[in-house]
Amino acid sequence: MGIVARILGVALIFLFANKAAIASTEVKNVRMWPAPDHTRVVFDVNTPVRHTLFSLQKPDRVVIDMPNVRMGMMPPDPKASDPLLRRIRFATHERKDFLRVVLDLKRPVHPKSFLLPPNRNYGHRLVVDLFREPETPRAAARKPSAPKPHARAAPPSKLRKIIVAIDPGHGGEDAGAIGRRGTREKDVVLAIGKKLKTLLNRQRGVEAFLVRRGDYYVGLKKRTRIARDHRADLLISIHADAFHDPMVYGSSVYVLSETGASSEAAKWLADRENSADLVGGVSLNDKDNLLASVLLDLSQKATLNDSVALGTNVLNELKKLGSTHKRQVHRAGFMVLKSPDIPSILVETAFISNPVEERRLRSSKHQSRVAQAILRGILRYFKKNAPLGTLLAARR
């Protein structure tokens, strides 16, 4: 009898220990990052979690079930401006031993979820992305169609504006580098990007737009896709460098490395169906692999040459603000630079890890000086390289 009692006692100890371990798994925080085409919801958890995700209708909502997890805080309310998310609510099912989180929606979405491991800023995370559902054919059909114009002779072609894509790096969940005073790269580069956009749009014959307009994350390949969707003539990616040595300082300008270019060319050739406009409007669909490779290689070499010319002009203007980290334009395999048809540069405005440069980056006046330097570099480049058919080219 004594042996049986001891066995039962040990079993109970293990049972309660397991329950305690289960109870220690909790949601520590909930963060939301609304973007133009999706909303990201991030659950900070202290250990990796299993979960199931599904959608329900009438009303539209997304449900996340997490077994053996408890909610350790009250989820905040989404911003009123969030285009997709209305409310977050939760309930704990004691019998089934799981946490249910419900995301009440303003419209139907396509949800995706994944887990992220700890990094320098956050611990374990469950990420739920809510993507806008495309309009149904029936809804699109209800929209009144524009009246068709009468057939007439085609008007003479008009001179167009040059389009510049400004890409502030990082955003949302990705803060980028963080200075000793807590300055976040994502905030600084967005501020510089907005100032640069304003300056460019004051120039006759130039139209600039921001690839990232707010505090949300945009995937690296999606950034170049946004630039292409806007038919951009240039892409300027803005960053703030960091290094473990706080004494390192100075700005830098990068273009794509030869290695990066060749590997991305292989990717583009594999996807020829979507490459119709990459080589000066020549479709690759009806070309054999060798000819397609030659056409794309010629296009990409011309783009790289233009990128170097653009980067050199911008770097020369940045030198007027102080010492640069690198005297010449350097090459690297940054994903955002891997567009074979858009001249692209990446500007590292300063080292945010340097206390002196971090203080300067926090200054709105210095941010304006950096934006003005980039502007002057762009305009110097266009004096000799404005695309044909543009207002700036006609003024040469």
Buried (B, 14 or more C-beta within 10 A) or exposed (E): EEEEEEEEEEEEEEEEEEEEEEEEBBBBBBBBBBBEEBBBBBBBBBEBBEBEBEBEEEEBBBBBBBBBBBBEEEBEEBEEEBBBBBEBEBEEEEEEEBBBBBBBBBEBBEBEBEBBEEEEEBBBBBBBBBBBBEEEEEEEEEEEEEEEEEEEEEEEEEEBBBBBBBBBBBBBBBBBBBBEEEBBBBBBBBBBBBBBBEBBEEBEBBBBBBBBBBBBBBEBBBBBBBBBEBEBBBBBBBBBBBBEEBEBBBBBBBBBBEEBBEEBBEEBBEEBEEBEEBBEEBBBEEBEEEEBBEBBBEBBEBBBEBBBBBBBBBBBBBBEBEEBBEEEBBBEBBBBBBBBBBBBBBBBBBBBBBBEBBBBBBEEEBBBBBBBBBBBBBBBBBEEBBBEEBBBBEEE
